Amino acid sequence: MNTVQIVSTEVLSDHWYTLRKVTFDYIRKDGSSQRQSRECYDRGNGAVILLYNGEKNTVILTRQFRMPTYVNGNKDGMLIEACAGLLDADSPEDCIRRETEEETGYRITKPERVFELYMSPGSVTEILYFFIAEYQEAHKMNEGGGVEAEEDIQVLELSFPQALKMIDTGEIKDAKTVLLLQHLQLKDRMKA
């Protein structure tokens, strides 16, 4: 039995990404019907990767300006995070290879998919594909920094214990990055 029947969809904004108001009838577990409306922000699906070097016990992260964090209390709007990007027309694996080289300067060939998650399911449609990959100095093709016309990204190589400590101190507040750092720790891939 279908518990959702969409009644109407209205585009509220289509400037940067698409914000829709969806009105629907929802069949509750007691069998009654309830009409509801929700706004759904569609920015496309994305991929994120944490590069790690087990030998050196280091990870590669990025630092860049994020306007939504700035307007919500992040003093300078800068956020430390794992490399990520939107899929556009690519597969998650192709996307993350491209984004890794653009943002960090490292070329990876075999990203390992670890899970996929809805990051903010109450309002955002995005599914985020999570990856990890080992990096070596030989994989470095350039300095990274993102697409010059669009991004101004600083590449950070941090010890794994330092990155974990930055979660505790609040220097790392990005959920996808925290999840991947904790994944490496739980799987005993790095020394805390």
N, C-alpha and C positions, 0 to 999 in steps of 0.2 A: 504494500500500500504506500503510495506516495504521500509523504507528510507535508510537502511544500508545494504550493501552487502560486507561481508568480502572477501578480495582477497587473503591475505596470513597472516600467523602468524609465527613469528620467535622468538625462545627463545634466549634472549641475555644473561641471567644469571639465574642459578638455584642453587645458593650456599646456601644462607640463606633463601630466598623466591624466587619467580619466577618473572623475568622481561621479558616481551614479547613486541616485536614490531609488531603492528597490522596495516596492510595496508587494506584500505577499500574504497569503493565507496559510497559516501553520496549524496542522492538526496535532493537538496536544495528546499526551498519553491517555487522558480520560475520554478521548474521542471528540471533544469539542473543537471548534474552529476558532482561531484568533487571528485577526488582521494586524499585521505589524509593518513598520517601515524601518529600513536600515540604510545608512550610507555606506557604500563599498568603494574603496579607493583602489583602482587598478593601475599598478605601475609596472606590471609584467613580472615574470619570475626571474630569480637571480641565482647566482652561485657564489660561494665563498670558500677560500682555501687558507689553511695555515701551513706555511712552509716551516720545516724543522730540520735541524741537523743533529742527529743523535750523537755523533762523535764529539762535536763542539758543545753540545747541550744548549743550543741556541734556537731561536725562532725569528722569523722575519715578519714584522708588522708594518703598518703604514700610519701616517699621521696626516690628517687633512681637515679642512674646514667643513663643518656640517651645519647649515643654517637652522634646521629644526632644533638642534641642540642649543644653538645660540639664543633663539627666541624662548627656550624653555629653561634658562638659567645657567647654561654653560658659558662662563665669562668670556672666553675668546672664541668659542665655537669650534675649537680644535678637538678632534677625537682620534684616539689611538685604536686601530682596528685591524683585523685580518683583511687581506686583499679580497675584493668582491666586485661584482658587476652584474648588470642585467643580461639575460640570455639573448635578447633580441631574437634573431632567427636561428641562433646556434643551439646545439645540444649543450647540456650543462658542462660536459667535458671540454668541448671546443671553446666555450665561453671562458672557462676558468684558465685554460692554457693561454688564451689571448690576454685576459686581464692580468694574469701573473706576470707576463713579460712586459706589458705596458706599464703596470704600476710598480713592480718590484725590480724589473730588469732581469729576472731569472727565467730561463726556458725550462719548462718541465715537460716530460713526455707521458708519464703514467700517474695522473692524479688518482688517489684512492678515495672513492665515494664512501662516506661513513654514515650519513643519514640525510633525510630531507624533512624540513619542518615548515609549518606555518608560523611566522614570527609574531604576528599581531592579528589573530583570526577574528577579532571583534570588529575590525574595520578595514583591514588590508587583505586583498586577494592573494598576494604573493606567496608562492612556495619557494623556499630557499634550499638549494642543494649544497651540502657541506662536504668539503674535501680536505684531505691532508696530503702532503707530498714531502719527501726528503729532498733537500737541496744540498749542493756542493758548490764550492767556488767556481768549478769548471762550468756550471750551469749559468753563470752570470754573463749575459749578452750585452747589457748596457746599464746605465745608472737608474733606470726606472723613472718614476715621477709622474706617470700618467700621460694622457694625451695633452700636449702643451696648450692647445686652444681651449680645453675644457677643465683641466685639473691641475692642481698644484700640490703634489703628494711628496711627503718626506718618507724615505724608506728607513726603517729602524731594525737593526739586528740586536736582539736582546738575549741575555741568558734566560733560560727557562725559569729558574727560581726568581729572577727579577720580574719577569712578566707575571708570574703568579702573585708576587707581592704587590704589583701594581693594581691587581684586582682589589686586594685588601685596602690599599691606600686610596682607592677611588680614581686613580690615574687611568685605569681601563674601565670604562662604563658601557662598552658596546656588547650587547648580549651575544651576538654571533661569535665574537672573539672569545668571550668567557667560556662559551660552550665548547669551542674547539680546544682551548687550553686545558680545560678540565677533561676533555676526551683523551688527550694525550697523556695526562696524568693518570687517569683511571686505567688506561690500557698499558701502563708502564712503558711507554715509548721513550720517556725522558726522565731525567733525575731532578726531582723537586728539591 
